């Protein structure tokens, strides 16, 4: 049988429609009192990707991250100008339910902060507060699935009613991730989630981030250039409150468009 070569006459697949960004930030300025901490930020975050925010200390990365679920609202004198949209809705409009917003946009902090409760009650806390289950059995199922999603279930399944404070640092951080996932967010924000962990625990967190992006949109702040290169699809470089450059991570680390970005990622400063 003679193989028939493919020709240009065969029907072609139509291009896939563009995917709308999960997060759209346009012309954003952020102020602590009279001091402007972020200046004219324009950034789109695509769904089911990991976006890493890099830059030296004090450049606005964490402020920007916390603005995505209005965590900065608890600081007196702060204000936002411009637009921050999630799924096309400006989250700073007066009609937005901030409690619901923070359920949809979860946060994992730099230092693990388990409650002085059992492992089970830590994960169940948000589920109970938001009344997301109707039975004890359903609650147990949600706790188990959250611990599985955080790659912690096999390590703690036989001691769910032991204090969470008995866990190692890496386990506590994964517990906090499980607690964030338990309320079924759409977006997970992570502020240097592995900075206080040893290399083995850091690797577990990085593997977990890679796995979670199939289900969640993830934005992570990191000072670790190698970590940003390993876990992220897109990298955004902040400098003195400005977004200098944002692109695919492999391009940002091999052929950045801006000299300032190149100097930072190659270690010339920072």
Residue frames relative to the residue before (quaternion, step in Angstrom):
aa qw qx qy qz dx dy dz
X 1.0000 0.0000 0.0000 0.0000 0.00 0.00 0.00
X 0.3097 -0.7590 0.5487 0.1640 3.54 -0.84 1.01
X 0.4193 -0.7016 0.5146 0.2592 3.53 -0.85 0.94
X 0.3073 -0.7409 0.5705 0.1763 3.53 -1.00 0.86
X 0.3790 -0.7407 0.4969 0.2465 3.61 -0.58 1.05
X 0.4911 -0.6347 0.5034 0.3201 3.54 -1.13 0.64
X 0.1750 -0.7823 0.5914 0.0872 3.56 -1.03 0.78
X 0.6403 -0.5392 0.3929 0.3807 3.50 -1.29 0.24
X 0.5676 0.6197 -0.3895 0.3770 3.59 1.22 -0.12
X 0.5189 0.6378 -0.4322 0.3702 3.60 1.21 -0.27
X 0.5676 -0.6163 0.4081 0.3627 3.57 -1.02 0.73
X 0.2934 -0.7519 0.5654 0.1698 3.57 -1.02 0.78
X 0.5198 -0.6197 0.4852 0.3323 3.53 -1.20 0.59
X 0.4576 -0.6600 0.5018 0.3212 3.61 -0.92 0.79
X 0.5666 -0.5995 0.4267 0.3708 3.58 -1.06 0.63
X 0.5212 -0.6245 0.4757 0.3348 3.55 -1.10 0.70
X 0.5118 -0.6375 0.4637 0.3415 3.58 -1.00 0.72
X 0.5629 -0.6057 0.4247 0.3686 3.59 -1.03 0.67
X 0.4003 -0.7060 0.5340 0.2370 3.55 -1.07 0.78
X 0.4354 -0.6975 0.5029 0.2665 3.56 -0.84 0.98
X 0.5286 -0.6229 0.4564 0.3526 3.62 -0.97 0.74
X 0.4765 -0.6385 0.5205 0.3073 3.55 -1.16 0.60
X 0.7780 0.1310 -0.0447 0.6128 3.55 1.05 -0.88
X 0.0274 -0.7818 0.6229 -0.0015 3.58 -0.94 0.92
X 0.0454 -0.7859 0.6166 -0.0142 3.55 -0.65 1.16
X 0.0268 0.8189 -0.5686 0.0731 3.58 -0.70 1.08
X 0.8652 -0.0094 -0.0174 0.5010 3.55 -0.88 1.02
X 0.3126 0.7947 -0.4736 0.2154 3.57 1.07 0.66
X 0.0260 -0.7432 0.6686 0.0047 3.52 -1.07 0.94
X 0.1052 -0.7945 0.5963 0.0474 3.56 -0.98 0.83
X 0.1285 -0.8155 0.5640 0.0171 3.54 -0.89 1.02
X 0.1748 -0.6825 0.6948 0.1445 3.50 -1.27 0.73
X 0.7850 -0.1214 0.0393 0.6062 3.57 -0.07 1.25
X 0.7965 -0.2327 0.1876 0.5256 3.59 -0.69 -1.05
X 0.6032 0.5788 -0.3577 0.4162 3.60 1.26 -0.21
X 0.2834 -0.7587 0.5629 0.1653 3.56 -0.77 1.04
X 0.1971 -0.8126 0.5436 0.0732 3.57 -0.60 1.19
X 0.7694 0.1476 -0.0984 0.6137 3.59 1.19 -0.51
X 0.1323 -0.8252 0.5489 0.0160 3.55 -0.86 1.00
X 0.8651 -0.1491 0.0715 0.4736 3.55 -0.75 1.18
X 0.1627 0.8092 -0.5402 0.1643 3.57 0.73 1.11
X 0.0024 0.7676 -0.6403 0.0295 3.55 -0.92 1.01
X 0.2280 0.7823 -0.5339 0.2256 3.57 -0.43 1.21
X 0.1553 -0.7572 0.6283 0.0881 3.54 -1.00 0.92
X 0.1516 -0.7656 0.6206 0.0763 3.57 -1.02 0.86
X 0.3123 -0.7802 0.5195 0.1546 3.55 -0.64 1.16
X 0.5548 -0.6193 0.4314 0.3501 3.61 -1.08 0.62
X 0.8530 0.1640 -0.1320 0.4776 3.53 -1.26 0.62
X 0.5715 0.5017 -0.4275 0.4887 3.49 0.99 0.97
X 0.3691 -0.6714 0.5835 0.2693 3.54 -1.33 0.29
X 0.0945 -0.7791 0.6193 0.0232 3.55 -0.73 1.12
X 0.1851 -0.7924 0.5758 0.0795 3.58 -0.67 1.12
X 0.2076 -0.7451 0.6229 0.1171 3.56 -1.03 0.89
X 0.0112 -0.8103 0.5846 -0.0390 3.58 -0.61 1.15
X 0.3512 0.7081 -0.5668 0.2323 3.53 -1.31 0.34
X 0.6292 -0.5540 0.3756 0.3951 3.61 -1.17 0.40
X 0.6807 -0.4742 0.3600 0.4268 3.56 -1.29 0.31
X 0.8167 0.2772 -0.2077 0.4615 3.53 -1.09 0.78
X 0.5354 0.6573 -0.3995 0.3490 3.60 1.23 0.15
X 0.6623 -0.5483 0.3012 0.4122 3.62 1.25 0.03
X 0.3935 0.7473 -0.4707 0.2552 3.62 1.22 0.01
X 0.7269 0.4262 -0.2555 0.4741 3.58 0.72 -1.04
X 0.5950 0.5473 -0.3628 0.4635 3.58 1.07 -0.64
X 0.6566 0.4945 -0.3097 0.4779 3.57 0.94 -0.87
X 0.6432 0.5292 -0.3322 0.4426 3.59 0.89 -0.89
X 0.7087 0.4648 -0.2705 0.4567 3.58 0.82 -0.99
X 0.5893 0.5739 -0.3767 0.4261 3.59 1.19 -0.40
X 0.6159 0.5911 -0.3427 0.3922 3.58 1.20 -0.47
X 0.7684 0.1732 -0.1969 0.5838 3.59 1.24 -0.05
X 0.5408 -0.6807 0.3526 0.3463 3.53 1.28 0.65
X 0.2439 0.7800 -0.5341 0.2165 3.57 1.06 0.71
X 0.6082 0.5639 -0.3558 0.4306 3.60 1.17 -0.48
X 0.4741 0.6917 -0.4360 0.3267 3.59 1.22 -0.27
X 0.6480 0.5458 -0.3266 0.4189 3.59 1.10 -0.63
X 0.6189 0.5191 -0.3464 0.4770 3.60 1.28 -0.17
X 0.4284 -0.7205 0.4736 0.2702 3.64 -0.59 1.07
X 0.8205 0.3024 -0.2090 0.4378 3.56 -1.15 0.69
X 0.5383 0.6117 -0.4272 0.3918 3.61 1.18 0.12
X 0.0472 0.7872 -0.6148 0.0106 3.56 -1.19 0.53
X 0.2764 -0.7543 0.5827 0.1230 3.52 -1.27 0.60
X 0.1098 -0.7446 0.6532 0.0827 3.54 -1.12 0.77
X 0.6853 0.4516 -0.3452 0.4553 3.57 -1.16 0.53
X 0.5515 -0.6265 0.4652 0.2949 3.54 -1.31 -0.29
X 0.0134 -0.7471 0.6645 0.0052 3.55 -1.06 0.91
X 0.0015 -0.8352 0.5470 -0.0567 3.57 -0.29 1.27
X 0.0980 -0.7335 0.6684 0.0745 3.52 -1.22 0.72
X 0.8224 -0.0578 -0.0349 0.5648 3.54 -0.62 1.19
X 0.7358 -0.4568 0.2251 0.4465 3.56 0.99 0.89
X 0.6457 0.4934 -0.3260 0.4830 3.62 1.25 -0.04
X 0.3921 -0.7120 0.5331 0.2346 3.56 -0.81 1.03
X 0.3321 -0.7953 0.4752 0.1769 3.57 -0.46 1.21
X 0.6628 0.5061 -0.3166 0.4520 3.61 1.22 -0.16
X 0.4341 0.6652 -0.4894 0.3598 3.59 1.19 0.30
X 0.6168 -0.5996 0.3720 0.3489 3.57 -1.14 0.69
X 0.6462 0.5497 -0.3274 0.4159 3.60 1.15 -0.47
X 0.5388 0.6435 -0.4009 0.3673 3.60 1.25 -0.25
X 0.3443 -0.7051 0.5887 0.1944 3.55 -0.99 0.95
X 0.3355 -0.7890 0.4797 0.1866 3.57 -0.28 1.28
X 0.6089 0.5457 -0.3556 0.4528 3.61 1.06 -0.68
X 0.6725 0.4760 -0.2946 0.4841 3.57 0.94 -0.86
X 0.6043 0.5598 -0.3482 0.4475 3.58 1.06 -0.76
X 0.7106 0.4503 -0.2664 0.4705 3.59 0.88 -0.92
X 0.5704 0.5309 -0.3969 0.4849 3.58 1.22 -0.20
X 0.6891 0.4738 -0.2711 0.4766 3.58 0.99 -0.86
X 0.7644 0.2462 -0.1199 0.5837 3.57 1.14 -0.69
X 0.1235 -0.8416 0.5245 0.0364 3.57 0.04 1.31
X 0.2393 -0.7751 0.5735 0.1140 3.54 -1.26 0.48
X 0.0882 -0.7450 0.6592 0.0514 3.55 -1.08 0.87
X 0.2934 -0.8101 0.4900 0.1323 3.55 -0.59 1.17
X 0.7041 -0.4720 0.3397 0.4076 3.53 -1.36 0.31
X 0.7626 0.2505 -0.1412 0.5794 3.57 0.90 -0.92
X 0.4671 -0.6715 0.4877 0.3050 3.57 -0.76 0.99
X 0.0774 -0.8224 0.5635 -0.0104 3.56 -0.88 0.95
X 0.0273 0.8126 -0.5807 0.0415 3.60 0.53 1.11
X 0.4884 -0.6334 0.5061 0.3228 3.55 -1.14 0.62
X 0.5159 -0.6271 0.4706 0.3450 3.64 -1.14 0.48
X 0.4358 0.6474 -0.4728 0.4092 3.50 0.73 1.21
X 0.6800 -0.4490 0.3582 0.4558 3.56 -1.27 -0.08
X 0.6677 -0.4658 0.3887 0.4314 3.56 -1.30 0.29
X 0.6555 0.5199 -0.3081 0.4528 3.57 0.90 -0.98
X 0.7153 0.4644 -0.2733 0.4450 3.59 0.76 -1.02
X 0.5691 0.5745 -0.3883 0.4420 3.59 1.13 -0.48
X 0.7145 0.4375 -0.2569 0.4818 3.56 0.83 -0.99
X 0.6864 0.5043 -0.2805 0.4426 3.57 1.04 -0.81
X 0.4744 0.7283 -0.4248 0.2529 3.58 1.19 -0.51
X 0.7333 0.4275 -0.2481 0.4669 3.59 0.66 -1.09
X 0.6008 0.5609 -0.3541 0.4461 3.57 1.10 -0.69
X 0.6805 0.4840 -0.2841 0.4711 3.57 0.95 -0.92
X 0.6576 0.5229 -0.3186 0.4389 3.58 0.88 -0.96
X 0.7491 0.3838 -0.2036 0.5000 3.58 0.98 -0.86
X 0.3644 -0.7669 0.4630 0.2541 3.59 1.35 0.09
X 0.2464 0.8203 -0.4760 0.1996 3.56 0.91 1.01
X 0.7441 0.3032 -0.2175 0.5541 3.60 1.24 -0.10
X 0.3603 -0.7595 0.5113 0.1788 3.56 -1.21 0.55
X 0.7854 0.1919 -0.1245 0.5752 3.57 1.25 -0.09
X 0.6376 -0.5207 0.4055 0.3974 3.55 -1.27 0.39
X 0.6397 0.5341 -0.3246 0.4473 3.57 1.01 -0.82
X 0.6539 0.4985 -0.3106 0.4768 3.58 0.97 -0.83
X 0.6227 0.5378 -0.3327 0.4607 3.57 1.05 -0.77
X 0.6524 0.5092 -0.3175 0.4629 3.60 0.90 -0.89
X 0.6454 0.5266 -0.3182 0.4525 3.58 1.01 -0.81
X 0.6625 0.5007 -0.3057 0.4657 3.57 0.99 -0.84
X 0.6313 0.5205 -0.3332 0.4684 3.58 1.01 -0.79
X 0.6646 0.5043 -0.3090 0.4565 3.59 0.88 -0.91
X 0.6847 0.4821 -0.3027 0.4551 3.59 0.82 -0.93
X 0.6339 0.5240 -0.3320 0.4620 3.61 1.07 -0.68
X 0.6597 0.4883 -0.3050 0.4831 3.58 0.99 -0.81
X 0.6190 0.5229 -0.3404 0.4770 3.58 1.08 -0.66
X 0.6527 0.5186 -0.3132 0.4550 3.58 0.96 -0.90
X 0.7139 0.4165 -0.2418 0.5083 3.58 1.13 -0.65
X 0.4516 -0.7209 0.4241 0.3105 3.60 1.30 0.31
X 0.5269 0.6405 -0.3994 0.3905 3.58 1.02 0.80
X 0.4803 0.7251 -0.4150 0.2670 3.58 1.20 -0.52
X 0.6939 0.4928 -0.2986 0.4319 3.60 0.73 -1.00
X 0.6818 0.4968 -0.2902 0.4518 3.60 1.11 -0.59
X 0.8056 0.2933 -0.1283 0.4986 3.61 1.09 -0.59
X 0.4252 0.7579 -0.4430 0.2201 3.62 1.20 -0.22
X 0.7156 0.4310 -0.2560 0.4864 3.60 1.15 -0.53
X 0.7603 0.2965 -0.1930 0.5447 3.60 1.25 0.08
X 0.1270 0.8450 -0.5084 0.1070 3.56 1.01 0.83
X 0.7390 0.4107 -0.2355 0.4792 3.60 1.09 -0.58
X 0.4477 0.6322 -0.4714 0.4215 3.55 1.29 0.50
X 0.6126 -0.5632 0.3970 0.3871 3.61 -1.11 0.58
X 0.5057 -0.6556 0.4770 0.2948 3.55 -0.99 0.87
X 0.6040 0.5889 -0.3522 0.4053 3.58 1.17 -0.50
X 0.5938 0.5608 -0.3709 0.4419 3.61 1.26 -0.14
X 0.5391 0.6308 -0.4014 0.3877 3.60 1.23 -0.20
X 0.5632 -0.5703 0.4653 0.3755 3.57 -1.25 0.40
X 0.7013 -0.4698 0.3223 0.4285 3.58 -1.27 0.28
X 0.6790 0.4877 -0.2924 0.4643 3.57 0.91 -0.89
X 0.6455 0.5062 -0.3145 0.4777 3.56 1.05 -0.76
X 0.6283 0.5308 -0.3382 0.4574 3.58 1.01 -0.77
X 0.6550 0.5006 -0.3272 0.4618 3.60 0.95 -0.79
X 0.6570 0.4843 -0.3176 0.4826 3.59 0.99 -0.77
X 0.5911 0.5466 -0.3638 0.4685 3.60 1.14 -0.56
X 0.6531 0.4998 -0.3141 0.4743 3.59 0.98 -0.82
X 0.6120 0.5159 -0.3479 0.4881 3.59 1.10 -0.62
X 0.6361 0.5170 -0.3276 0.4699 3.61 0.96 -0.84
X 0.6418 0.5258 -0.3208 0.4569 3.59 0.99 -0.84
X 0.6548 0.4973 -0.3084 0.4783 3.58 1.03 -0.77
X 0.6885 0.4859 -0.2845 0.4571 3.59 0.98 -0.82
X 0.5617 0.6602 -0.3791 0.3238 3.59 1.12 -0.63
X 0.7131 0.4299 -0.2624 0.4877 3.60 1.08 -0.63
X 0.4584 -0.7378 0.3999 0.2928 3.55 1.34 0.38
X 0.0819 0.8087 -0.5750 0.0929 3.59 0.54 1.14
X 0.4414 -0.6495 0.5372 0.3079 3.54 -1.34 0.12
X 0.7661 0.2133 -0.0832 0.6006 3.55 1.19 -0.70
X 0.1114 -0.7724 0.6214 0.0702 3.58 -1.04 0.79
X 0.1763 -0.7698 0.6096 0.0677 3.55 -0.78 1.13
X 0.0548 -0.8031 0.5933 -0.0035 3.58 -0.89 0.95
X 0.1579 -0.7980 0.5788 0.0566 3.56 -0.66 1.16
X 0.7929 -0.2872 0.1221 0.5235 3.56 -0.09 1.35
X 0.0378 0.8773 -0.4784 0.0089 3.61 0.82 0.96
X 0.7657 0.3487 -0.2041 0.5005 3.62 1.15 -0.38
X 0.3831 0.7747 -0.4559 0.2128 3.60 1.24 0.05
X 0.7412 0.3921 -0.2304 0.4938 3.61 1.09 -0.61
X 0.5966 0.6104 -0.3380 0.3965 3.59 1.28 0.09
X 0.5462 -0.5923 0.4762 0.3524 3.55 -1.26 0.43
X 0.7139 -0.4848 0.2797 0.4208 3.64 -1.18 0.38
X 0.6580 0.5053 -0.3302 0.4502 3.62 0.95 -0.76
X 0.6654 0.4804 -0.3018 0.4851 3.60 0.93 -0.87
X 0.6103 0.5494 -0.3443 0.4551 3.59 1.08 -0.73
X 0.6452 0.5199 -0.3214 0.4583 3.57 0.96 -0.85
X 0.6357 0.5273 -0.3329 0.4550 3.59 0.99 -0.79
X 0.6551 0.5034 -0.3120 0.4692 3.58 0.97 -0.86
X 0.6583 0.5094 -0.3127 0.4576 3.61 0.93 -0.86
X 0.6367 0.5083 -0.3289 0.4777 3.60 0.98 -0.78
X 0.6401 0.5319 -0.3155 0.4559 3.55 1.04 -0.82
X 0.6333 0.5278 -0.3322 0.4582 3.59 0.93 -0.87
X 0.6460 0.5267 -0.3180 0.4519 3.57 0.94 -0.91
X 0.6772 0.4885 -0.2933 0.4656 3.58 0.97 -0.84
X 0.6874 0.5322 -0.2913 0.3993 3.58 0.92 -0.91
X 0.5953 0.6158 -0.3834 0.3455 3.61 1.04 -0.57
X 0.5480 0.5957 -0.4161 0.4143 3.61 1.18 -0.25
X 0.7601 0.3532 -0.1848 0.5132 3.58 1.22 -0.51
X 0.7963 0.2342 -0.0925 0.5500 3.56 1.15 -0.60
X 0.3935 -0.6232 0.6038 0.3036 3.51 -1.38 0.28
X 0.1013 -0.8308 0.5473 0.0004 3.59 -0.67 1.11
X 0.0578 -0.7525 0.6555 0.0282 3.54 -1.04 0.91
X 0.0356 -0.8263 0.5602 -0.0452 3.57 -0.64 1.14
X 0.2596 -0.7128 0.6299 0.1663 3.54 -1.08 0.84
X 0.1250 0.7886 -0.5960 0.0856 3.58 -0.89 0.90
X 0.3252 -0.7099 0.5879 0.2114 3.54 -1.22 0.65
X 0.6063 0.5806 -0.3287 0.4327 3.56 1.30 -0.28
X 0.3491 -0.7716 0.4935 0.1981 3.58 -0.32 1.23
X 0.6474 0.5164 -0.3241 0.4574 3.57 0.99 -0.84
X 0.6348 0.5256 -0.3299 0.4604 3.57 1.03 -0.74
X 0.6353 0.5187 -0.3292 0.4679 3.58 0.93 -0.85
X 0.6657 0.5047 -0.3012 0.4598 3.58 0.94 -0.88
X 0.6862 0.4994 -0.2861 0.4448 3.59 1.03 -0.79
X 0.8258 0.3295 -0.1463 0.4337 3.60 0.73 -1.01
X 0.7389 0.4738 -0.2488 0.4095 3.61 1.03 -0.59
X 0.4147 -0.6647 0.5661 0.2564 3.51 -1.35 0.48
X 0.7786 0.1407 -0.0294 0.6109 3.55 1.10 -0.85
X 0.1214 -0.7833 0.6060 0.0665 3.58 -1.07 0.75
X 0.1299 -0.7698 0.6226 0.0539 3.54 -1.04 0.91
X 0.2118 -0.7974 0.5591 0.0822 3.57 -0.77 1.09
X 0.1360 -0.7909 0.5957 0.0349 3.56 -0.71 1.18
X 0.0232 0.7831 -0.6192 0.0522 3.54 -1.12 0.79
X 0.8479 -0.1064 0.0270 0.5187 3.58 -0.66 1.18
X 0.7558 -0.4224 0.2042 0.4567 3.56 0.87 1.01
X 0.6697 0.4583 -0.3021 0.5002 3.57 1.27 0.07
X 0.3921 -0.6626 0.5768 0.2730 3.55 -1.21 0.57
X 0.2526 -0.8109 0.5136 0.1216 3.57 -0.32 1.27
X 0.7982 -0.1210 0.1493 0.5709 3.57 0.88 -0.95
X 0.0019 -0.7715 0.6363 0.0023 3.56 -1.17 0.67
X 0.2068 0.7714 -0.5729 0.1841 3.58 -0.78 1.01
X 0.7074 -0.3716 0.3445 0.4927 3.54 -1.34 -0.11
X 0.5857 -0.6354 0.3735 0.3372 3.55 -0.91 0.95
X 0.6590 0.5115 -0.3378 0.4359 3.61 0.84 -0.87
X 0.6574 0.4884 -0.3168 0.4784 3.61 1.04 -0.68
X 0.6353 0.5434 -0.3383 0.4321 3.58 0.96 -0.83
X 0.7522 0.3976 -0.2174 0.4784 3.58 1.01 -0.75
X 0.7388 0.3756 -0.2397 0.5057 3.61 1.20 -0.18
X 0.8181 0.0090 0.0222 0.5745 3.59 1.01 -0.72
X 0.0093 0.8262 -0.5629 0.0234 3.61 0.57 1.10
X 0.5244 -0.6593 0.4488 0.2980 3.54 -1.15 0.66
X 0.7548 0.3731 -0.1917 0.5044 3.57 1.10 -0.70
X 0.5282 -0.6402 0.4600 0.3155 3.58 -0.99 0.86
X 0.6203 0.5498 -0.3433 0.4416 3.60 1.03 -0.76
X 0.6337 0.5165 -0.3255 0.4749 3.59 1.01 -0.79
X 0.6526 0.5220 -0.3137 0.4509 3.56 0.88 -0.93
X 0.6569 0.5108 -0.3153 0.4562 3.58 0.92 -0.89
X 0.6780 0.4915 -0.3049 0.4536 3.61 0.98 -0.79
X 0.7309 0.4386 -0.2700 0.4478 3.60 0.71 -1.00
X 0.6808 0.4479 -0.3022 0.4946 3.61 1.17 -0.35
X 0.5722 -0.6593 0.3500 0.3397 3.58 1.27 0.18
X 0.3813 0.7353 -0.4911 0.2697 3.59 1.16 0.37
X 0.7694 -0.0310 -0.0300 0.6374 3.55 1.28 -0.31
X 0.5887 0.6004 -0.4197 0.3417 3.57 -1.32 0.12
